[in-house]
Amino acid sequence: MKDRLLLISPLPTRYTAGELEIDEQALNSEFTQILNHFEYLSVGCLLLPESLRETSENSAWCKVSSSPLRDRLEIIPLPYAYKLTDFIASFKQTRNLLRQEILNSKYLAFSPYVLIGDWAGVACLEAMSLGRSYAFMIARIEYEILRKTARTQPLKRRIKYPITTNLMKQYIRFVASRSNVALLQGSDCFNEFSPYCKNPHLVHKVSTNKSDQIEPANLEHKLASIIKGDDLQICYSGRLSEMKGPLDWIRAIHLALNSGVKLKATWLGDGSLQNDALSLAKELAVDSFIDFPGFVSDRGQVLSTLLNSHLFMFCHKTPESARCLIEALVSGCAIVGYSSANSDELVAEKGGGQFVPVNDWRKLAETIIALDRDRVKLAALVRQAALSGRNFDQESIYHYRCSLIQQYGTNSV
């Protein structure tokens, strides 16, 4: 058995012209960092069906065969089986595959989220049956997300969700309790799962390096712009979906503008609410103040937008460990939005954020208005954000995560 880590997650993969492809950021960021600590890495990913091909186009994909990691990295396509019939049909074969991969790996790390179609959960159960220890890794509380977004679903699903989310909660807590170490991403996940885990650890997922942290000269230029009274530059980076609250975001922008705030806003990303967001912006006559460039695959462009912005305004409605908040802090961009355990924890030590209750977009607008009128306070908040951002870089974060897996990842429980 080599120094091999087996990672099972819901990360998607796909075939294009016979070539296996995977998310560019995962390949060039996460996997690269992990392979600084392990000799080999095998990753079980969900193989997207052709029916979802169109929805996957708004992501940056890389050919696995073209990666410099290819000799040490194996991508294992797993069935996309979120329908019960598909899950049952593919269960036996996939379970046997996972069993063999577990036997061939020294270290195990699994990221279960749901019930049906969740191969990471099946891997947890298989590891238990083999007497193997594993790391439990989770970045969002899926059953809470489903519960909070149920009102937008068809009636049949709204009736079914209370039962399925409760089963999901019990299942995820069970596999978490049987893990040897738990890597809980963000304070929301830590608070939810740590009571059920033997060795719970608060971790973060970071896509930025030390070189991405805002340089002192750039920070001083941004602070001077704020004190001088330049128009506020507000941004957000993420999907235009219900859980990200884009309609609340637009309403807050509208109220701030009507209160005399001079600003320019940018939302990087697309999603299911794109048409609704564009329509609302036009209806409220703020479309000329908000730029919606859509999905941006160029990471440099995203970071450039953050570096040139004063405020990162967010309206997250569900508990998640949003990577975009860390990217904003790294870029010296104050985070202002809906409060959560995760957002509070990110700035607890050095500051850089102001938060309001979830769904209170009027209070959010009032916060923007107050900061615009008190530029000294805003400048201090931005400086604090840059200081908080120095806590987050890939090298340090992944060294910590991988060392935990290695420390507790013995071959047997």
N, C-alpha and C positions, 0 to 999 in steps of 0.2 A: 504494500500500500504506500503510494508516494505522498508527498506533502501536497495533497490535493483538497481543495475546498469545493464542496457541492452546494450551490445556491439555487433555490427554487423560489421563483417570484412570478407575479402576474405581468411581468414585462413582455410586451408583444414582439414577435418576430414575423418575418414573411419571406416568401420566395419571389424573386424577380428574375425572369429569364433563366431560371434554374439556379440562381445564386441566392444563398441565404443572407438576409439583411437584418440589421438590428438598429435600434436607436443610436444615433451618432454620439449623443452625450453620454449614454451608458457605456458605450464602447471606449470612447476616448477619455472619459473622465473616471467613472466609477470602476470599471474593470481594470483600467490602467493602474489606479491606485491600489486596488486589491492585490494585483499581481506584483506589487512591490513587497508584499509580505507572504505570499504563497507561491510555491513553484508552479502549480497548475490550478486552473479554475474551470469548473464545469457549471453551466448555468441552464437550468430548465426554464424555458420561456413558452408563452402561449403562441401557437402558430395561427395567425389571423386567417380566417376563411376568405375566399375571393369576394364574398358578399360584402365584406367590410373593407375591401381594397380602397374604395373611394375615400372613406373616412380617414384612412391612414396616410393619405397624401400630404396632409398638413403636418408632417413630422419630417425631421431630417434623418435619413437612413444611410447606413454604411454597409458595404459588403464585408462579411466576416473574413472571407478569403483574402481580402486586400489589406487587412489589418496587420500591423507588425506584431500583434499579440497572437496571431493565428496558431503558432506552434505550441502555445501554452494555454490556449483558450478553446473550450469546446462549448458550442451552443446546442442544446438539446430541445428540439421543437416538441411541444406537448399539445395534445388536442385542445381546441377551443370548444369547451363542452359545458357552457353555462345552462343549457337546456337539460332537464332531467334525463330525457331519452338519450341524448348524446353522451351524457356523463355515464350512464349505465352501460351503453354500448362500448365505450372506450375504457371502462374502469379496469378490468382485469389485465389487459395488455399494458396499460400505463402503470398500474401498480407494480407489475413485475419488472418493468423498466426502471422505475424508481428504486425498487428493492436492490437491483443489481448495481445501480449508480451509488447507492448508499454503501453497499459492501465494498465498492471500489474507491471510496473516498475516506480520507482521514478526518476531515472536519466537515460539519454539516451546519447549514444556516437556511432556515425556511421562513417565508413571509406569507402566512395564511391570512385571508381577509373575509371570505364568505363560506358558504356551505357547498353548493352545487358547482362543480367545475373547478374547485380550488385544489390544485394538485399539490400545493405546498402543505395544505392540511393533511392530505393523504400521505405525504412524505413524513410528516410528524408521526402519524399513527404507525407507519411502517418502521420508522426508527425505534419507536417504543417496543414494537414486537421483536426487534432484533437486539434490544438492550443497549441501544446506542444513544449517546447524548447528542443534543443539537441546540443550536442557538435559535431563539425565537426573535424574529425581526418584524416590526410593524411600524407603519408611517401614518396610518389614518384609521379612524374608528368607523368602519364601513357600516355597521348596523345603525350607528347614530346618524350617519349621512343619509341612509335610506329612510330612516324614520322622519328626518327633518324635511326631506324633499318629497315625501309621499304625496303631498297635496297636489303635486303637478302630474301625478301618474293616473292612469285609467282607474275606474272604480274597482275593477277586479283586483288590481294590485294593491290598492289602498286597503281593501278588506283583508288581503292575505298578509300584508307586511307586518302587522303586530305579532303574528305567529312566527313568521320566518325570521324576523329580526331578533326575537327572543331566543330562538333555537341557535341562531348564528352567534349571539352573545355568549351563550353557555358553551358552545363548541370552541370558540376562539379562546375563551378563558381556560378551558380544559387543556388545550394543547400548549397554552402559555405556561400553565402550572407544571407541566411535565418537562419543560425545557430545562437545560442546565444553566443557561444564561439568557437574559432577555435584553435585546438592544431596542429600546423604546424611543422612537424618534419624536422629539418635541414633548413639551410638558403635558399636552392633552393626552397623548398616548401613555406617558409615564404615569399620570394620575389615574388613568383608567385601568391599566394592567399591572402595575407594580405590586399591588396587594396580593396578586395571585402567582407571583414568580419567585423563584428561589434567589436568583441573583439579578435583580433589575438594575439597568443602567440607562440614564438619560443620554441620548446621542442626538446628533444632527446630521442631516444629509446636505453636503456642501458641494457646489460645483465650481467654486472660485478658488484661485490660488493666491498666495501672498502677493504676487505681482499684479493681481487685479485690484488690490486695495487702493483706494484713492490716494494719490500722491499729495504731499503737503501743499505744493504750489497750486494744484487744482482745487484743493479744499479751500485755500485762502481766496482764490478767485470766486468760488461759489459763495463764500461768506460775504465777500465784498459786494457781489451782485444783490444779495438779500438786503444788506444794510442800505445800499443805494436806492432801494425801492423798485427794482426791476419787477416786471410781471412775474407772478408766481408760475413756476414750472412744475406741473403735477403729472405723475405717470402711474401706470399699473402694467404688470406683465402677467398674463394668464388667460385661461379660457373664458370665453363669453358664455358662461353657463350659470344655471340657477344658484349653485353653491358658492359662486364667486361674487354674486350680488351686483352685476353690472347696471341694472336699472336703478338700484339705490345709489350707485356711484354717480350716475348721470344726474339724478335728482339733487344730490348734494352739490355737484358742480353748478347746476342751475340756480340753486338758492344762494350760493356764494357769489355768483355773477350778479344776481339781482340785488345783492347787498353791497355792491360796489367793488368787489375784488377783481382786479385785473389779472387774468391768468390764461395760460395755454395748457391744455391737458392732452395726454396721449395714452391710449389703451393698446398695448401690443398683444395680439392674440385674436383668435376667432373661436367660433363654437356655435352651439345650438340656438343661442339667443342673439346672434349677430343681427339678424333682421329686426328683431324687437328693439335692440339697443339703438340701431341707426334710426328707426322710426321715432323712438322716444326723443332722441337728441334733436331731430328735426321738428317734432311737435312742440318741444320746449324752446325752440329757436336757439339752441346752443351748439348746433352742428358745426358752426364756423369756428368754435373755440375748442373743439375736441377732434383730435386726429385718430382715425381707426385704420392703421396700416395693415391690419390682419396678422396672420401668422408670420413670424420672422424667424427664419432658421439660422440666421447669422448671429451667433452668440456675441460677437463684437459689437454689433448694432444694438443689441439689447443692453449691454453694459454701458455703451456710449449714451443711450437714452437716460439710464439711471444716473450716470455721472453728471449729466447736464440738467438734472431735475433737482428741485428743492425738497419736494414731498412725494412720498410713495403712498398714495391713498388706496386703501383696500376695504372691501365689504364682505369678507368671508363669513358665510352663514353656518358653516359646519366645522366640527373639530378636525383640524388637519395640521400637519407640520409643513407649512408652505415654504418651499425653498426660496421663493421670490423675496420674502422678507429679509432673509439673510443677504441675498444679492444686493438689496437696496442699502442695507447697513454698510456693507463692504464698499459701496459706491458713495458713501457719505450722503445718503438720502434719508431724511427722517421718515419714519413709518407712522402713519396716522390712519386709524381705522377702527374696525370692530374688535372689541376686547376678547381675548381668549387666554387660556393658561400659557399657550405657546408664545404668543406675541408678548405677553407680560414678561415671561422668563428671558426672552432674547435681550431685553434692554434693562433687566432688573439691576444689573451691576453698574453699568456706566451710562444708562439713559439713551435717549434718541428716539423715543416714541411717545405718542399720546393716543389714548383709546377711549372709545365710547361704547355703550351697550349695543349688542347685536340688534340689527334692524333699525336703529335710531339714526337714520340718515340726516335728519334735521340737526341733531346734536353734532354729528360729524361735520356738517356744513358750518355750524357755529364755531367749531374748533378751527377750521380753516380760516374763517373770517377773523377770529381773534389772533391767530398767528400772523396773518397778513398785516394786521394793525399794530402788532408788537414785533417788529423786525429784529430787535435785539434778542428777544426770547426765541424767535425762529432760528436765528443764527446759532444760538447756544444749543438748540435741539439738534441742528445739523452737525455741529461739532461733536456732540455726544454720540450721534449715530455713527460717525466715522470711528470713534473710539470703540464702540461696541462691535463694529465690523471687524476689528482686528482680532477678535476672539475666534474668527471662523476662517479656516483655510483647509483645503483638501488634505494636505500632507499630515497635518496634526490630527484632524478628525478621523481619517481612515487608519492612521497608526493606532489610535485609541480603539476604534471598532475592531480592527483585525487582531489586536493584542488580546482583547477580551475573548474572541472566538478561540484563539490559540490557547489562552490560559485555561478556559473551561471546556474546551472541545476534546476531551479525552475519547478514546475509542469506545468506551462502554460506560454506562451510568454507574 
